[in-house]
Amino acid sequence: MQDEMNFMLVYLRDSITVPYSSCRKKMDYIKIDTDSPIPKYKQIVNSFHAALEDKRLKKDQKIPSINELSQKFQLSRDTVLTAFNDLQTRGIIISKPGKGFYISKENPSQQHKIFLLFDKLTSYKEDLYDAFKDELKRKGSVEIFFHNFNTKAFDTLIRESIGNYTAYVVMPIPTKSVAETLELIPKDKLYILDRGRKMYGQDYPSVCQSFRKDIYNALVSGVKLLKKYDKLILLFSEDGHAPMDIKRGFIQFCNEYKFDHHVSVKIDHEVRKGEAYIVLDDKKLVTLVKQAQQHGYRLGKDVGIISYNDTPLKSVVANGITVISTDFEAMGRNIASLILNKKKDHIENPSNLIVRASL
């Protein structure tokens, strides 16, 4: 009698543990992070996409049942059912009555849905955006947002977007205080754009400007033209929006090449003959040009002006404004290429000095 009882215990034990072990093995491609803000049903859907891309799942392969997934990951049946309904809608799985669920296609074309967060709207960002969309062609859609350097808006926009996009392209606010918000985004879906190279550009795939090196190299390339001026003035707003590396690169250049120089934060800085101005803000640029005209100064002769970021208008205003500008179209193409090809590169988008009449 005792032998029979021992046999039954072994039988019952094996009948439970063997299928469970097998079930666990065939579900190892499903990743659920209980601490993630991404809804769990979306994590299941994303796991299937990743497994198909990595060839861990194949067409006609049977997948775990709703009950198996629910028990394994301690999820409600409704959560798993929502995920399965989503996968069926996408044509990734199919239900065979009386048999279970199976993979219905091996290469699902997951359409990219991209969250694009700019700092503020400017004309040159339109060039970036157009190039970005053009590079994507019909492989995805883009939804664009602006944080305007407002940390609360930055946090809210990202928190409300979690789990709704396949990729997140972010121009971060240049402060460490937003690091916690950025960490809400899955690391393999976040791309840093334009600024934040030092703070975040090495932790995530990125296409950024190197502001200190860019202004230094641009001024070096125009040093012969600059030498006809008595003094170089950088009109720099210290409101936290302008990259501090621009100021550092300007001072480095002036010290190395022995230029008399000054960094001014005054909006109403008075134009003086014999000075050359590097101006970051287009409103200040307009003020400078007007003042020069009022004094009868000739741009490129009596005073010099270098503006930041090229636009079509700057090529014609006052016979042409000299600019330090990166290639925003290249920036848009490069960030789209990283997403489409799943690359983790850190690309420096170079800037150049485009010389026109104002210098």
C-alpha positions in Angstrom: 0.0 0.0 0.0 2.9 2.3 0.9 4.6 1.7 -2.4 1.4 2.5 -4.3 1.1 5.8 -2.4 4.7 6.7 -3.2 4.1 5.9 -6.8 1.0 8.2 -6.9 3.0 11.0 -5.3 5.7 10.8 -7.9 3.2 10.6 -10.7 1.3 13.7 -9.4 4.5 15.6 -8.9 5.9 14.8 -12.4 2.5 15.5 -14.0 2.6 19.0 -12.6 6.3 20.0 -12.8 7.2 18.7 -16.3 4.5 20.6 -18.2 5.3 23.7 -16.1 9.0 23.5 -16.9 8.1 23.1 -20.6 5.7 26.0 -20.4 8.3 28.2 -18.8 10.9 27.3 -21.4 8.7 28.2 -24.3 7.7 31.5 -22.7 11.3 32.8 -22.1 10.9 35.4 -25.0 8.1 37.2 -23.1 9.4 39.9 -20.9 7.2 41.6 -18.3 8.6 44.4 -16.2 6.3 45.1 -13.3 8.0 48.4 -12.6 7.6 49.7 -16.2 5.0 52.4 -16.9 4.2 50.5 -20.2 0.9 48.6 -19.9 1.5 44.9 -19.4 -0.6 43.9 -22.4 1.7 46.2 -24.6 4.7 44.5 -23.1 3.4 41.2 -24.3 2.7 42.6 -27.8 6.2 44.1 -27.9 7.7 40.8 -26.7 6.2 38.9 -29.6 7.5 41.5 -32.1 11.0 41.3 -30.7 10.9 37.5 -30.7 9.8 37.4 -34.4 12.5 39.9 -35.3 15.1 37.8 -33.5 13.8 34.6 -35.2 12.9 33.0 -31.8 9.4 32.5 -33.1 8.5 31.0 -36.5 5.4 30.7 -38.6 2.9 28.0 -37.5 4.6 27.7 -34.1 2.2 27.2 -31.2 2.3 29.8 -28.5 1.3 29.6 -24.8 -2.4 29.8 -24.0 -4.1 32.7 -22.3 -4.2 30.7 -19.0 -0.6 29.7 -19.2 0.6 33.3 -19.7 -1.8 34.5 -17.0 -0.5 32.0 -14.5 3.2 32.3 -15.4 3.3 36.1 -15.1 0.5 36.5 -12.5 -1.5 38.6 -14.9 -5.3 38.8 -15.2 -6.9 36.9 -18.1 -8.3 40.2 -19.4 -4.7 41.6 -19.7 -3.5 38.6 -21.7 -6.7 38.6 -23.7 -6.3 42.2 -24.7 -2.7 41.4 -25.8 -3.9 38.5 -27.9 -6.7 40.5 -29.5 -4.1 43.1 -30.4 -1.8 40.5 -31.9 -4.7 38.9 -33.9 -5.7 42.4 -35.2 -2.1 42.8 -36.4 -2.2 39.4 -38.1 0.6 38.1 -36.0 -1.3 35.2 -34.3 -4.3 33.1 -35.3 -6.7 31.0 -33.2 -7.3 27.5 -34.3 -10.5 26.2 -32.5 -9.8 23.3 -30.2 -6.0 23.6 -30.8 -4.9 27.0 -29.4 -3.0 30.0 -30.8 -0.3 29.9 -33.5 2.1 32.4 -35.2 0.4 33.3 -38.5 3.3 35.1 -40.1 7.1 35.2 -39.6 7.9 38.8 -40.7 5.3 41.2 -39.4 5.9 44.7 -40.7 5.5 46.6 -37.5 4.8 50.2 -38.7 6.9 52.7 -36.8 5.0 55.2 -34.7 7.4 57.8 -33.5 7.1 60.3 -30.7 9.2 63.4 -31.7 9.7 66.0 -28.9 11.3 69.3 -30.0 12.3 72.1 -27.7 10.6 74.9 -29.7 9.3 75.7 -33.1 11.8 77.4 -35.4 12.1 77.5 -39.2 15.2 75.4 -39.4 13.5 72.6 -37.4 10.9 72.4 -40.2 13.8 71.4 -42.5 14.8 68.8 -39.9 11.3 67.5 -39.6 10.7 67.3 -43.3 14.0 65.4 -43.9 13.1 63.1 -41.0 9.7 62.3 -42.5 11.1 61.9 -46.0 13.7 59.4 -44.8 11.0 57.3 -43.1 9.0 57.4 -46.3 6.0 55.0 -45.7 7.7 53.0 -43.0 6.2 55.0 -40.1 4.2 57.9 -38.8 5.4 60.8 -36.7 3.7 62.8 -34.0 5.4 66.0 -33.0 5.4 67.8 -29.6 7.1 70.9 -28.1 8.2 71.3 -24.5 9.5 75.0 -24.8 12.1 74.3 -22.1 9.3 73.8 -19.5 10.3 70.9 -17.3 6.7 70.2 -16.2 5.5 70.1 -19.8 8.5 67.9 -20.7 7.6 65.4 -17.9 3.9 65.4 -18.7 4.4 64.8 -22.4 6.7 61.9 -21.9 4.7 60.3 -19.1 1.5 60.4 -21.2 3.3 58.9 -24.2 4.8 55.8 -22.6 3.9 52.6 -24.3 2.2 54.3 -27.3 5.1 54.6 -29.6 7.8 52.3 -31.1 10.5 55.0 -30.9 11.0 58.3 -28.9 13.1 61.1 -30.4 13.8 63.8 -27.8 15.5 67.1 -27.7 16.2 67.2 -24.0 16.2 70.2 -21.7 19.9 70.8 -20.9 19.6 69.9 -17.2 20.2 66.7 -15.2 16.8 67.2 -13.6 15.0 65.6 -16.6 17.1 62.4 -16.4 14.5 60.6 -14.3 11.8 61.4 -16.8 14.0 60.1 -19.7 14.5 56.9 -17.8 10.8 56.2 -18.1 11.3 55.5 -21.8 12.6 52.0 -22.6 16.3 52.4 -23.3 16.1 50.6 -26.7 13.5 53.0 -27.9 15.0 56.4 -26.9 17.0 58.6 -29.3 18.6 61.9 -28.4 18.5 64.7 -30.9 20.4 68.0 -31.5 21.5 68.9 -27.9 22.3 67.0 -24.7 25.3 65.2 -26.3 27.3 65.4 -23.1 24.5 64.6 -20.6 22.7 61.9 -22.6 24.2 61.5 -26.0 26.5 58.7 -25.0 23.9 56.7 -23.0 21.4 56.5 -25.9 21.7 56.6 -29.7 22.1 60.2 -30.7 22.6 62.8 -33.5 23.8 65.9 -31.8 25.8 69.1 -32.3 29.1 69.6 -30.6 28.6 73.2 -29.8 32.0 74.1 -28.3 33.9 72.5 -31.1 31.5 73.8 -33.8 31.8 77.5 -32.9 35.6 77.2 -32.4 36.2 75.6 -35.7 33.8 78.0 -37.5 35.5 81.0 -36.1 38.9 79.6 -37.0 37.8 79.1 -40.6 36.8 82.8 -40.7 39.7 84.2 -38.7 41.1 86.3 -41.6 37.8 88.1 -42.0 37.4 88.6 -38.3 40.9 90.2 -38.0 39.6 93.4 -39.6 37.4 94.1 -36.6 38.7 95.6 -33.3 36.5 93.5 -31.0 34.3 90.3 -31.1 31.1 90.4 -29.1 29.0 87.3 -28.3 25.4 88.2 -27.6 24.5 85.3 -25.3 21.4 84.9 -23.2 22.0 83.0 -20.0 18.4 81.9 -19.5 19.5 78.3 -19.6 18.3 77.7 -23.2 21.5 78.5 -25.1 24.1 75.8 -24.8 26.9 77.0 -22.5 29.5 75.3 -24.8 28.9 78.0 -27.4 30.2 80.6 -24.8 33.1 78.3 -23.9 34.1 77.7 -27.5 33.9 81.5 -28.3 36.2 82.4 -25.3 38.6 79.6 -26.3 38.9 80.9 -29.8 39.4 84.5 -28.7 42.0 83.7 -26.1 44.0 81.5 -28.5 43.9 83.9 -31.4 44.4 87.0 -29.2 41.1 88.8 -30.0 39.7 91.5 -27.8 36.3 90.1 -26.8 33.2 90.4 -24.6 30.2 88.3 -23.8 27.1 90.4 -23.5 23.7 89.4 -22.2 22.0 92.7 -23.0 19.1 92.5 -25.4 19.6 96.2 -26.3 23.4 96.0 -26.9 24.3 99.1 -28.9 26.1 98.4 -32.2 29.5 100.1 -32.5 31.8 100.6 -35.5 34.7 98.2 -35.6 32.9 95.4 -33.8 31.8 92.0 -35.0 28.8 90.3 -33.4 27.9 86.6 -32.9 24.2 86.5 -32.3 22.2 83.4 -31.3 18.7 84.9 -31.3 16.9 86.0 -34.4 15.2 88.9 -32.6 18.5 90.3 -31.6 19.7 89.8 -35.2 16.9 92.0 -36.4 17.8 94.7 -33.8 21.5 94.6 -34.8 20.7 95.0 -38.5 18.3 97.9 -37.8 20.8 99.7 -35.5 23.6 99.3 -38.1 21.3 100.8 -40.8 20.3 103.7 -38.5 23.9 104.6 -37.9 24.8 104.2 -41.6 27.2 101.4 -40.9 28.0 99.0 -43.7 27.7 95.3 -42.8 30.9 93.5 -43.6 32.9 96.7 -43.6 32.1 98.9 -40.5 30.5 96.1 -38.4 30.3 92.4 -38.8 27.5 90.0 -38.0 27.5 86.2 -37.6 24.1 84.6 -36.8 23.4 81.1 -35.6 21.3 78.6 -37.6 20.7 79.2 -41.3 17.4 79.9 -42.9 16.5 80.8 -46.5 15.7 84.4 -45.3 19.2 84.9 -44.0 20.7 84.3 -47.4 18.9 87.5 -48.7 18.4 89.8 -45.7 20.9 92.7 -45.8 22.6 91.2 -48.9 23.2 88.0 -46.9 23.8 87.2 -43.2 26.9 85.1 -42.4 25.9 82.1 -40.3 27.3 79.2 -38.2 24.9 76.4 -38.9 24.6 72.7 -38.8 23.0 70.7 -41.6 19.5 70.1 -40.2 18.4 68.1 -43.2 21.3 65.7 -42.5 20.3 65.6 -38.9 16.8 64.5 -39.8 18.0 61.9 -42.2 20.5 60.5 -39.7 18.1 60.1 -36.8 15.6 58.4 -39.0 18.3 56.0 -40.3 19.2 55.1 -36.7 15.6 54.1 -36.0 15.0 52.2 -39.3 18.3 50.3 -39.0 18.2 49.8 -35.2 21.6 51.3 -34.8 23.1 52.5 -31.5 25.5 55.1 -33.0 26.4 58.5 -31.5 26.7 60.9 -34.5 28.1 64.4 -34.3 26.3 66.6 -36.8 28.9 69.1 -37.9 28.5 72.8 -38.3 30.1 75.2 -40.8 30.7 78.9 -41.2 28.7 80.1 -44.3 30.3 83.4 -45.3 28.0 86.1 -46.7 28.1 89.9 -47.0 27.6 90.6 -43.3 31.1 89.6 -42.5 
